[in-house]
C-alpha cells in the first residue's frame, strides 16, 4: 500500500512538473560586457543572445569601462555600470533613461522604486533610491555607515549588506522602511558578518 502511494505521488509530481515546464521558455539572455579598463575608448556593451537561433546582437553601449549589475523587471533591464545607471526596454532594445551614479554597485527593485547600493569612490549616501521611469533620484540614505553591496526586500523593509569596502572587518545590515524611505537601523554583525 505504501509503495502504491509513493508511486502515485511520484507520478502526479512528474505530470505536474511536465505540464508546468511546458509553460516556460527562455526568449533571450542579456549579457553586459565591461570594456577594456586600460583603453578609455573601449566601453560597456549590452547584448542579447537569442536562444532559438543562437545569434548574439549588441544593442546598447554605456560610456564607461565596467559593469556591476543587471536586473530585469518586467520588460526592462536596469544596468549598474561604474558611474551610471541605465534603463533599456528589452523588447525594442531602446535606451529609455540613463543617470549619473558614480560608485554604483548593486540594484534591487522594491515598492516600484529602484534601490542602488554604492561603493568607492562614493564616501557617503551609500544607498540611493531612484524613480523607475526616468531614473530621477528620489532619496539618499545618509545614515548607512559604509560601502554597501547586496540588497533585498522583505515585507515593508529594504535590507542592505554594509561591508565597509575592501578594508572592512565588520559586517552590518542596514534596514530601510520601504514606504517612507527612512533609515530604521543598522545591525552590527561584529566580525562574524
mmCIF file of the C-alpha atoms, coordinates in Angstrom:
data_MODEL
# 
_entry.id   MODEL 
# 
loop_
_atom_site.group_PDB 
_atom_site.id 
_atom_site.type_symbol 
_atom_site.label_atom_id 
_atom_site.label_alt_id 
_atom_site.label_comp_id 
_atom_site.label_asym_id 
_atom_site.label_entity_id 
_atom_site.label_seq_id 
_atom_site.pdbx_PDB_ins_code 
_atom_site.Cartn_x 
_atom_site.Cartn_y 
_atom_site.Cartn_z 
_atom_site.occupancy 
_atom_site.B_iso_or_equiv 
_atom_site.pdbx_formal_charge 
_atom_site.auth_seq_id 
_atom_site.auth_comp_id 
_atom_site.auth_asym_id 
_atom_site.auth_atom_id 
_atom_site.pdbx_PDB_model_num 
ATOM 1   C CA . UNK A 1 1   ? 0.000  0.000  0.000   1.00 0.00 ? 1   UNK A CA 1 
ATOM 2   C CA . UNK A 1 2   ? 2.777  2.400  0.930   1.00 0.00 ? 2   UNK A CA 1 
ATOM 3   C CA . UNK A 1 3   ? 4.615  1.619  -2.349  1.00 0.00 ? 3   UNK A CA 1 
ATOM 4   C CA . UNK A 1 4   ? 1.453  2.343  -4.372  1.00 0.00 ? 4   UNK A CA 1 
ATOM 5   C CA . UNK A 1 5   ? 1.010  5.656  -2.571  1.00 0.00 ? 5   UNK A CA 1 
ATOM 6   C CA . UNK A 1 6   ? 4.618  6.668  -3.260  1.00 0.00 ? 6   UNK A CA 1 
ATOM 7   C CA . UNK A 1 7   ? 4.365  5.638  -6.932  1.00 0.00 ? 7   UNK A CA 1 
ATOM 8   C CA . UNK A 1 8   ? 1.137  7.622  -7.357  1.00 0.00 ? 8   UNK A CA 1 
ATOM 9   C CA . UNK A 1 9   ? 2.713  10.645 -5.664  1.00 0.00 ? 9   UNK A CA 1 
ATOM 10  C CA . UNK A 1 10  ? 5.785  10.463 -7.913  1.00 0.00 ? 10  UNK A CA 1 
ATOM 11  C CA . UNK A 1 11  ? 3.565  10.092 -10.988 1.00 0.00 ? 11  UNK A CA 1 
ATOM 12  C CA . UNK A 1 12  ? 1.473  13.133 -10.013 1.00 0.00 ? 12  UNK A CA 1 
ATOM 13  C CA . UNK A 1 13  ? 4.626  15.186 -9.362  1.00 0.00 ? 13  UNK A CA 1 
ATOM 14  C CA . UNK A 1 14  ? 6.152  14.203 -12.709 1.00 0.00 ? 14  UNK A CA 1 
ATOM 15  C CA . UNK A 1 15  ? 2.966  15.016 -14.603 1.00 0.00 ? 15  UNK A CA 1 
ATOM 16  C CA . UNK A 1 16  ? 2.568  18.383 -12.873 1.00 0.00 ? 16  UNK A CA 1 
ATOM 17  C CA . UNK A 1 17  ? 6.245  19.214 -13.439 1.00 0.00 ? 17  UNK A CA 1 
ATOM 18  C CA . UNK A 1 18  ? 5.905  18.304 -17.110 1.00 0.00 ? 18  UNK A CA 1 
ATOM 19  C CA . UNK A 1 19  ? 2.779  20.456 -17.521 1.00 0.00 ? 19  UNK A CA 1 
ATOM 20  C CA . UNK A 1 20  ? 4.430  23.364 -15.726 1.00 0.00 ? 20  UNK A CA 1 
ATOM 21  C CA . UNK A 1 21  ? 7.641  23.005 -17.746 1.00 0.00 ? 21  UNK A CA 1 
ATOM 22  C CA . UNK A 1 22  ? 5.704  23.419 -20.985 1.00 0.00 ? 22  UNK A CA 1 
ATOM 23  C CA . UNK A 1 23  ? 4.614  26.915 -19.963 1.00 0.00 ? 23  UNK A CA 1 
ATOM 24  C CA . UNK A 1 24  ? 8.130  28.334 -19.604 1.00 0.00 ? 24  UNK A CA 1 
ATOM 25  C CA . UNK A 1 25  ? 10.668 29.125 -22.270 1.00 0.00 ? 25  UNK A CA 1 
ATOM 26  C CA . UNK A 1 26  ? 13.765 31.279 -22.446 1.00 0.00 ? 26  UNK A CA 1 
ATOM 27  C CA . UNK A 1 27  ? 13.434 34.006 -25.062 1.00 0.00 ? 27  UNK A CA 1 
ATOM 28  C CA . UNK A 1 28  ? 16.814 35.703 -24.713 1.00 0.00 ? 28  UNK A CA 1 
ATOM 29  C CA . UNK A 1 29  ? 19.814 36.065 -22.454 1.00 0.00 ? 29  UNK A CA 1 
ATOM 30  C CA . UNK A 1 30  ? 21.100 39.575 -21.759 1.00 0.00 ? 30  UNK A CA 1 
ATOM 31  C CA . UNK A 1 31  ? 24.850 39.971 -21.463 1.00 0.00 ? 31  UNK A CA 1 
ATOM 32  C CA . UNK A 1 32  ? 26.642 43.014 -20.091 1.00 0.00 ? 32  UNK A CA 1 
ATOM 33  C CA . UNK A 1 33  ? 30.306 43.118 -21.012 1.00 0.00 ? 33  UNK A CA 1 
ATOM 34  C CA . UNK A 1 34  ? 32.741 45.533 -19.413 1.00 0.00 ? 34  UNK A CA 1 
ATOM 35  C CA . UNK A 1 35  ? 35.170 47.358 -21.624 1.00 0.00 ? 35  UNK A CA 1 
ATOM 36  C CA . UNK A 1 36  ? 38.945 47.030 -21.560 1.00 0.00 ? 36  UNK A CA 1 
ATOM 37  C CA . UNK A 1 37  ? 39.883 49.045 -18.459 1.00 0.00 ? 37  UNK A CA 1 
ATOM 38  C CA . UNK A 1 38  ? 43.221 50.207 -19.901 1.00 0.00 ? 38  UNK A CA 1 
ATOM 39  C CA . UNK A 1 39  ? 41.516 51.526 -23.056 1.00 0.00 ? 39  UNK A CA 1 
ATOM 40  C CA . UNK A 1 40  ? 39.265 54.530 -22.316 1.00 0.00 ? 40  UNK A CA 1 
ATOM 41  C CA . UNK A 1 41  ? 37.657 54.159 -25.759 1.00 0.00 ? 41  UNK A CA 1 
ATOM 42  C CA . UNK A 1 42  ? 36.503 50.575 -25.091 1.00 0.00 ? 42  UNK A CA 1 
ATOM 43  C CA . UNK A 1 43  ? 33.103 50.783 -23.363 1.00 0.00 ? 43  UNK A CA 1 
ATOM 44  C CA . UNK A 1 44  ? 30.451 48.575 -21.787 1.00 0.00 ? 44  UNK A CA 1 
ATOM 45  C CA . UNK A 1 45  ? 28.306 46.774 -24.352 1.00 0.00 ? 45  UNK A CA 1 
ATOM 46  C CA . UNK A 1 46  ? 24.885 45.259 -23.775 1.00 0.00 ? 46  UNK A CA 1 
ATOM 47  C CA . UNK A 1 47  ? 23.956 42.270 -25.940 1.00 0.00 ? 47  UNK A CA 1 
ATOM 48  C CA . UNK A 1 48  ? 21.074 39.885 -26.441 1.00 0.00 ? 48  UNK A CA 1 
ATOM 49  C CA . UNK A 1 49  ? 21.658 36.198 -27.096 1.00 0.00 ? 49  UNK A CA 1 
ATOM 50  C CA . UNK A 1 50  ? 18.708 34.632 -28.929 1.00 0.00 ? 50  UNK A CA 1 
ATOM 51  C CA . UNK A 1 51  ? 18.288 31.100 -27.577 1.00 0.00 ? 51  UNK A CA 1 
ATOM 52  C CA . UNK A 1 52  ? 16.420 29.874 -30.657 1.00 0.00 ? 52  UNK A CA 1 
ATOM 53  C CA . UNK A 1 53  ? 18.742 30.938 -33.483 1.00 0.00 ? 53  UNK A CA 1 
ATOM 54  C CA . UNK A 1 54  ? 21.821 31.230 -31.210 1.00 0.00 ? 54  UNK A CA 1 
ATOM 55  C CA . UNK A 1 55  ? 22.765 34.684 -32.517 1.00 0.00 ? 55  UNK A CA 1 
ATOM 56  C CA . UNK A 1 56  ? 24.205 37.396 -30.273 1.00 0.00 ? 56  UNK A CA 1 
ATOM 57  C CA . UNK A 1 57  ? 23.354 41.006 -31.131 1.00 0.00 ? 57  UNK A CA 1 
ATOM 58  C CA . UNK A 1 58  ? 24.812 44.110 -29.485 1.00 0.00 ? 58  UNK A CA 1 
ATOM 59  C CA . UNK A 1 59  ? 22.071 46.631 -28.795 1.00 0.00 ? 59  UNK A CA 1 
ATOM 60  C CA . UNK A 1 60  ? 23.478 49.124 -26.335 1.00 0.00 ? 60  UNK A CA 1 
ATOM 61  C CA . UNK A 1 61  ? 26.545 50.835 -25.011 1.00 0.00 ? 61  UNK A CA 1 
ATOM 62  C CA . UNK A 1 62  ? 27.338 52.738 -21.838 1.00 0.00 ? 62  UNK A CA 1 
ATOM 63  C CA . UNK A 1 63  ? 30.350 55.040 -21.969 1.00 0.00 ? 63  UNK A CA 1 
ATOM 64  C CA . UNK A 1 64  ? 32.289 53.562 -19.059 1.00 0.00 ? 64  UNK A CA 1 
ATOM 65  C CA . UNK A 1 65  ? 34.645 50.601 -18.526 1.00 0.00 ? 65  UNK A CA 1 
ATOM 66  C CA . UNK A 1 66  ? 32.945 48.220 -16.092 1.00 0.00 ? 66  UNK A CA 1 
ATOM 67  C CA . UNK A 1 67  ? 29.572 46.778 -15.259 1.00 0.00 ? 67  UNK A CA 1 
ATOM 68  C CA . UNK A 1 68  ? 28.452 45.853 -11.744 1.00 0.00 ? 68  UNK A CA 1 
ATOM 69  C CA . UNK A 1 69  ? 24.886 44.551 -12.034 1.00 0.00 ? 69  UNK A CA 1 
ATOM 70  C CA . UNK A 1 70  ? 21.899 43.925 -14.313 1.00 0.00 ? 70  UNK A CA 1 
ATOM 71  C CA . UNK A 1 71  ? 18.375 43.315 -13.062 1.00 0.00 ? 71  UNK A CA 1 
ATOM 72  C CA . UNK A 1 72  ? 15.325 42.536 -15.184 1.00 0.00 ? 72  UNK A CA 1 
ATOM 73  C CA . UNK A 1 73  ? 11.923 43.836 -14.086 1.00 0.00 ? 73  UNK A CA 1 
ATOM 74  C CA . UNK A 1 74  ? 9.006  43.197 -16.426 1.00 0.00 ? 74  UNK A CA 1 
ATOM 75  C CA . UNK A 1 75  ? 10.260 44.213 -19.898 1.00 0.00 ? 75  UNK A CA 1 
ATOM 76  C CA . UNK A 1 76  ? 13.062 46.444 -18.652 1.00 0.00 ? 76  UNK A CA 1 
ATOM 77  C CA . UNK A 1 77  ? 16.732 45.936 -17.877 1.00 0.00 ? 77  UNK A CA 1 
ATOM 78  C CA . UNK A 1 78  ? 18.325 48.178 -15.265 1.00 0.00 ? 78  UNK A CA 1 
ATOM 79  C CA . UNK A 1 79  ? 22.110 48.246 -15.545 1.00 0.00 ? 79  UNK A CA 1 
ATOM 80  C CA . UNK A 1 80  ? 24.643 49.461 -12.969 1.00 0.00 ? 80  UNK A CA 1 
ATOM 81  C CA . UNK A 1 81  ? 27.827 50.393 -14.821 1.00 0.00 ? 81  UNK A CA 1 
ATOM 82  C CA . UNK A 1 82  ? 30.624 52.008 -12.767 1.00 0.00 ? 82  UNK A CA 1 
ATOM 83  C CA . UNK A 1 83  ? 29.355 55.601 -12.936 1.00 0.00 ? 83  UNK A CA 1 
ATOM 84  C CA . UNK A 1 84  ? 25.873 55.251 -14.441 1.00 0.00 ? 84  UNK A CA 1 
ATOM 85  C CA . UNK A 1 85  ? 22.535 53.520 -14.160 1.00 0.00 ? 85  UNK A CA 1 
ATOM 86  C CA . UNK A 1 86  ? 20.789 52.834 -17.468 1.00 0.00 ? 86  UNK A CA 1 
ATOM 87  C CA . UNK A 1 87  ? 17.320 51.544 -18.304 1.00 0.00 ? 87  UNK A CA 1 
ATOM 88  C CA . UNK A 1 88  ? 16.629 49.586 -21.506 1.00 0.00 ? 88  UNK A CA 1 
ATOM 89  C CA . UNK A 1 89  ? 13.430 48.175 -22.997 1.00 0.00 ? 89  UNK A CA 1 
ATOM 90  C CA . UNK A 1 90  ? 14.395 44.528 -23.607 1.00 0.00 ? 90  UNK A CA 1 
ATOM 91  C CA . UNK A 1 91  ? 11.845 44.083 -26.399 1.00 0.00 ? 91  UNK A CA 1 
ATOM 92  C CA . UNK A 1 92  ? 12.704 47.130 -28.537 1.00 0.00 ? 92  UNK A CA 1 
ATOM 93  C CA . UNK A 1 93  ? 16.300 47.463 -27.198 1.00 0.00 ? 93  UNK A CA 1 
ATOM 94  C CA . UNK A 1 94  ? 15.778 51.198 -26.802 1.00 0.00 ? 94  UNK A CA 1 
ATOM 95  C CA . UNK A 1 95  ? 17.714 53.033 -24.085 1.00 0.00 ? 95  UNK A CA 1 
ATOM 96  C CA . UNK A 1 96  ? 14.936 54.755 -22.123 1.00 0.00 ? 96  UNK A CA 1 
ATOM 97  C CA . UNK A 1 97  ? 16.924 56.553 -19.429 1.00 0.00 ? 97  UNK A CA 1 
ATOM 98  C CA . UNK A 1 98  ? 20.405 56.977 -18.007 1.00 0.00 ? 98  UNK A CA 1 
ATOM 99  C CA . UNK A 1 99  ? 21.618 58.806 -14.925 1.00 0.00 ? 99  UNK A CA 1 
ATOM 100 C CA . UNK A 1 100 ? 24.961 59.553 -13.329 1.00 0.00 ? 100 UNK A CA 1 
ATOM 101 C CA . UNK A 1 101 ? 25.669 57.261 -10.368 1.00 0.00 ? 101 UNK A CA 1 
ATOM 102 C CA . UNK A 1 102 ? 29.386 57.270 -9.557  1.00 0.00 ? 102 UNK A CA 1 
ATOM 103 C CA . UNK A 1 103 ? 30.325 54.217 -7.488  1.00 0.00 ? 103 UNK A CA 1 
ATOM 104 C CA . UNK A 1 104 ? 27.092 52.291 -8.119  1.00 0.00 ? 104 UNK A CA 1 
ATOM 105 C CA . UNK A 1 105 ? 27.350 48.660 -7.013  1.00 0.00 ? 105 UNK A CA 1 
ATOM 106 C CA . UNK A 1 106 ? 24.130 46.575 -6.848  1.00 0.00 ? 106 UNK A CA 1 
ATOM 107 C CA . UNK A 1 107 ? 20.499 47.188 -7.841  1.00 0.00 ? 107 UNK A CA 1 
ATOM 108 C CA . UNK A 1 108 ? 17.170 45.999 -6.445  1.00 0.00 ? 108 UNK A CA 1 
ATOM 109 C CA . UNK A 1 109 ? 13.525 46.808 -7.179  1.00 0.00 ? 109 UNK A CA 1 
ATOM 110 C CA . UNK A 1 110 ? 11.311 47.454 -4.139  1.00 0.00 ? 110 UNK A CA 1 
ATOM 111 C CA . UNK A 1 111 ? 7.856  49.038 -3.927  1.00 0.00 ? 111 UNK A CA 1 
ATOM 112 C CA . UNK A 1 112 ? 8.102  50.336 -7.502  1.00 0.00 ? 112 UNK A CA 1 
ATOM 113 C CA . UNK A 1 113 ? 11.391 52.088 -6.758  1.00 0.00 ? 113 UNK A CA 1 
ATOM 114 C CA . UNK A 1 114 ? 14.932 51.285 -7.881  1.00 0.00 ? 114 UNK A CA 1 
ATOM 115 C CA . UNK A 1 115 ? 17.279 50.852 -4.919  1.00 0.00 ? 115 UNK A CA 1 
ATOM 116 C CA . UNK A 1 116 ? 21.031 51.117 -5.537  1.00 0.00 ? 116 UNK A CA 1 
ATOM 117 C CA . UNK A 1 117 ? 23.960 50.398 -3.247  1.00 0.00 ? 117 UNK A CA 1 
ATOM 118 C CA . UNK A 1 118 ? 27.203 52.345 -3.622  1.00 0.00 ? 118 UNK A CA 1 
ATOM 119 C CA . UNK A 1 119 ? 30.912 51.801 -3.033  1.00 0.00 ? 119 UNK A CA 1 
ATOM 120 C CA . UNK A 1 120 ? 34.146 53.744 -3.540  1.00 0.00 ? 120 UNK A CA 1 
ATOM 121 C CA . UNK A 1 121 ? 34.624 56.438 -4.812  1.00 0.00 ? 121 UNK A CA 1 
ATOM 122 C CA . UNK A 1 122 ? 31.356 57.369 -3.060  1.00 0.00 ? 122 UNK A CA 1 
ATOM 123 C CA . UNK A 1 123 ? 32.150 58.447 0.518   1.00 0.00 ? 123 UNK A CA 1 
ATOM 124 C CA . UNK A 1 124 ? 28.620 58.839 1.915   1.00 0.00 ? 124 UNK A CA 1 
ATOM 125 C CA . UNK A 1 125 ? 24.989 58.188 0.914   1.00 0.00 ? 125 UNK A CA 1 
ATOM 126 C CA . UNK A 1 126 ? 25.741 54.509 0.261   1.00 0.00 ? 126 UNK A CA 1 
ATOM 127 C CA . UNK A 1 127 ? 22.077 53.696 -0.503  1.00 0.00 ? 127 UNK A CA 1 
ATOM 128 C CA . UNK A 1 128 ? 20.110 55.737 -3.030  1.00 0.00 ? 128 UNK A CA 1 
ATOM 129 C CA . UNK A 1 129 ? 16.545 55.356 -4.274  1.00 0.00 ? 129 UNK A CA 1 
ATOM 130 C CA . UNK A 1 130 ? 15.539 56.197 -7.857  1.00 0.00 ? 130 UNK A CA 1 
ATOM 131 C CA . UNK A 1 131 ? 12.264 56.659 -9.713  1.00 0.00 ? 131 UNK A CA 1 
ATOM 132 C CA . UNK A 1 132 ? 11.861 53.668 -12.061 1.00 0.00 ? 132 UNK A CA 1 
ATOM 133 C CA . UNK A 1 133 ? 10.586 55.523 -15.146 1.00 0.00 ? 133 UNK A CA 1 
ATOM 134 C CA . UNK A 1 134 ? 13.222 58.218 -15.667 1.00 0.00 ? 134 UNK A CA 1 
ATOM 135 C CA . UNK A 1 135 ? 15.822 57.269 -13.002 1.00 0.00 ? 135 UNK A CA 1 
ATOM 136 C CA . UNK A 1 136 ? 15.464 60.569 -11.137 1.00 0.00 ? 136 UNK A CA 1 
ATOM 137 C CA . UNK A 1 137 ? 16.970 60.450 -7.642  1.00 0.00 ? 137 UNK A CA 1 
ATOM 138 C CA . UNK A 1 138 ? 14.224 60.255 -5.005  1.00 0.00 ? 138 UNK A CA 1 
ATOM 139 C CA . UNK A 1 139 ? 16.238 59.824 -1.809  1.00 0.00 ? 139 UNK A CA 1 
ATOM 140 C CA . UNK A 1 140 ? 19.746 59.312 -0.439  1.00 0.00 ? 140 UNK A CA 1 
ATOM 141 C CA . UNK A 1 141 ? 20.116 57.358 2.788   1.00 0.00 ? 141 UNK A CA 1 
ATOM 142 C CA . UNK A 1 142 ? 22.911 59.195 4.601   1.00 0.00 ? 142 UNK A CA 1 
ATOM 143 C CA . UNK A 1 143 ? 22.786 57.114 7.809   1.00 0.00 ? 143 UNK A CA 1 
ATOM 144 C CA . UNK A 1 144 ? 24.345 53.986 6.232   1.00 0.00 ? 144 UNK A CA 1 
ATOM 145 C CA . UNK A 1 145 ? 27.841 53.850 7.728   1.00 0.00 ? 145 UNK A CA 1 
ATOM 146 C CA . UNK A 1 146 ? 29.923 52.430 4.888   1.00 0.00 ? 146 UNK A CA 1 
ATOM 147 C CA . UNK A 1 147 ? 30.154 50.986 1.406   1.00 0.00 ? 147 UNK A CA 1 
ATOM 148 C CA . UNK A 1 148 ? 27.187 48.752 0.626   1.00 0.00 ? 148 UNK A CA 1 
ATOM 149 C CA . UNK A 1 149 ? 26.667 45.716 -1.578  1.00 0.00 ? 149 UNK A CA 1 
ATOM 150 C CA . UNK A 1 150 ? 23.781 43.215 -1.842  1.00 0.00 ? 150 UNK A CA 1 
ATOM 151 C CA . UNK A 1 151 ? 20.170 44.324 -1.469  1.00 0.00 ? 151 UNK A CA 1 
ATOM 152 C CA . UNK A 1 152 ? 16.892 42.559 -0.812  1.00 0.00 ? 152 UNK A CA 1 
ATOM 153 C CA . UNK A 1 153 ? 13.437 43.444 0.471   1.00 0.00 ? 153 UNK A CA 1 
ATOM 154 C CA . UNK A 1 154 ? 11.034 41.548 2.676   1.00 0.00 ? 154 UNK A CA 1 
ATOM 155 C CA . UNK A 1 155 ? 7.608  42.835 3.670   1.00 0.00 ? 155 UNK A CA 1 
ATOM 156 C CA . UNK A 1 156 ? 7.989  46.569 4.375   1.00 0.00 ? 156 UNK A CA 1 
ATOM 157 C CA . UNK A 1 157 ? 11.770 46.746 4.627   1.00 0.00 ? 157 UNK A CA 1 
ATOM 158 C CA . UNK A 1 158 ? 14.827 47.004 2.394   1.00 0.00 ? 158 UNK A CA 1 
ATOM 159 C CA . UNK A 1 159 ? 17.899 45.183 3.711   1.00 0.00 ? 159 UNK A CA 1 
ATOM 160 C CA . UNK A 1 160 ? 21.360 46.252 2.537   1.00 0.00 ? 160 UNK A CA 1 
ATOM 161 C CA . UNK A 1 161 ? 24.649 44.480 3.225   1.00 0.00 ? 161 UNK A CA 1 
ATOM 162 C CA . UNK A 1 162 ? 27.123 47.040 4.546   1.00 0.00 ? 162 UNK A CA 1 
ATOM 163 C CA . UNK A 1 163 ? 30.557 45.522 4.083   1.00 0.00 ? 163 UNK A CA 1 
ATOM 164 C CA . UNK A 1 164 ? 32.595 48.686 4.544   1.00 0.00 ? 164 UNK A CA 1 
ATOM 165 C CA . UNK A 1 165 ? 34.620 48.165 1.365   1.00 0.00 ? 165 UNK A CA 1 
ATOM 166 C CA . UNK A 1 166 ? 37.889 46.331 0.794   1.00 0.00 ? 166 UNK A CA 1 
ATOM 167 C CA . UNK A 1 167 ? 39.256 47.217 4.243   1.00 0.00 ? 167 UNK A CA 1 
ATOM 168 C CA . UNK A 1 168 ? 36.041 46.413 6.127   1.00 0.00 ? 168 UNK A CA 1 
ATOM 169 C CA . UNK A 1 169 ? 36.339 43.950 9.003   1.00 0.00 ? 169 UNK A CA 1 
ATOM 170 C CA . UNK A 1 170 ? 32.798 44.111 10.378  1.00 0.00 ? 170 UNK A CA 1 
ATOM 171 C CA . UNK A 1 171 ? 29.626 43.217 8.502   1.00 0.00 ? 171 UNK A CA 1 
ATOM 172 C CA . UNK A 1 172 ? 26.408 45.142 9.042   1.00 0.00 ? 172 UNK A CA 1 
ATOM 173 C CA . UNK A 1 173 ? 22.863 45.075 7.709   1.00 0.00 ? 173 UNK A CA 1 
ATOM 174 C CA . UNK A 1 174 ? 21.137 48.412 7.104   1.00 0.00 ? 174 UNK A CA 1 
ATOM 175 C CA . UNK A 1 175 ? 17.339 48.370 7.346   1.00 0.00 ? 175 UNK A CA 1 
ATOM 176 C CA . UNK A 1 176 ? 15.271 50.968 5.485   1.00 0.00 ? 176 UNK A CA 1 
ATOM 177 C CA . UNK A 1 177 ? 11.491 51.456 5.526   1.00 0.00 ? 177 UNK A CA 1 
ATOM 178 C CA . UNK A 1 178 ? 10.210 50.685 2.038   1.00 0.00 ? 178 UNK A CA 1 
ATOM 179 C CA . UNK A 1 179 ? 7.299  53.158 2.182   1.00 0.00 ? 179 UNK A CA 1 
ATOM 180 C CA . UNK A 1 180 ? 8.706  56.401 3.571   1.00 0.00 ? 180 UNK A CA 1 
ATOM 181 C CA . UNK A 1 181 ? 12.359 55.533 2.720   1.00 0.00 ? 181 UNK A CA 1 
ATOM 182 C CA . UNK A 1 182 ? 13.508 56.281 6.246   1.00 0.00 ? 182 UNK A CA 1 
ATOM 183 C CA . UNK A 1 183 ? 16.535 54.657 7.840   1.00 0.00 ? 183 UNK A CA 1 
ATOM 184 C CA . UNK A 1 184 ? 15.428 52.263 10.616  1.00 0.00 ? 184 UNK A CA 1 
ATOM 185 C CA . UNK A 1 185 ? 18.683 50.871 11.972  1.00 0.00 ? 185 UNK A CA 1 
ATOM 186 C CA . UNK A 1 186 ? 21.987 49.242 11.185  1.00 0.00 ? 186 UNK A CA 1 
ATOM 187 C CA . UNK A 1 187 ? 22.553 45.819 12.735  1.00 0.00 ? 187 UNK A CA 1 
ATOM 188 C CA . UNK A 1 188 ? 26.195 45.126 13.578  1.00 0.00 ? 188 UNK A CA 1 
ATOM 189 C CA . UNK A 1 189 ? 27.123 41.507 12.853  1.00 0.00 ? 189 UNK A CA 1 
ATOM 190 C CA . UNK A 1 190 ? 30.521 42.004 14.529  1.00 0.00 ? 190 UNK A CA 1 
ATOM 191 C CA . UNK A 1 191 ? 33.412 40.157 12.915  1.00 0.00 ? 191 UNK A CA 1 
ATOM 192 C CA . UNK A 1 192 ? 31.082 37.230 12.085  1.00 0.00 ? 192 UNK A CA 1 
ATOM 193 C CA . UNK A 1 193 ? 29.410 39.273 9.330   1.00 0.00 ? 193 UNK A CA 1 
# 
